[in-house]
Amino acid sequence: MKVIIGKNIPTLEKVNYSSGLNGSVELINGDGDGTVNFKSLEVPALWVNKQNQNIQIIVLDGVDHTNVLSD
C-alpha cells in the first residue's frame, strides 16, 4: 500500500479563542497539505510493521491536498 501525502503548505492547526462575548479568534497555521495538518497526515506511518501489507509513505513537498492525486 502506498500512502501519498503533501507537506510544507501552511495549514490550519489551532484556533485560539479569547474570553468574553466580543473576544477575538486567532488562527494558527502549522505544516500540512493546505487542508489536513501534517500530524494527521503522518498517522499511517504508525501502521508500518503492524500488518501484513507493506506500507510505503511518499511525501510530496509543496503539493496540496487536491493536487496530490495529479502531481
C-alpha positions, 0 to 999 in steps of 0.5 A: 500500500502506498500512502501519498501525502503533501507537506510544507503548505501552511495549514490550519492547526489551532484556533485560539479563542479569547474570553468574553462575548466580543473576544477575538479568534486567532488562527494558527497555521502549522505544516500540512497539505493546505487542508489536513495538518501534517500530524494527521497526515503522518498517522499511517506511518504508525501502521508500518510493521503492524500488518501484513501489507507493506506500507510505503509513505511518499511525501510530496513537498509543496503539493496540496491536498487536491493536487496530490492525486495529479502531481 
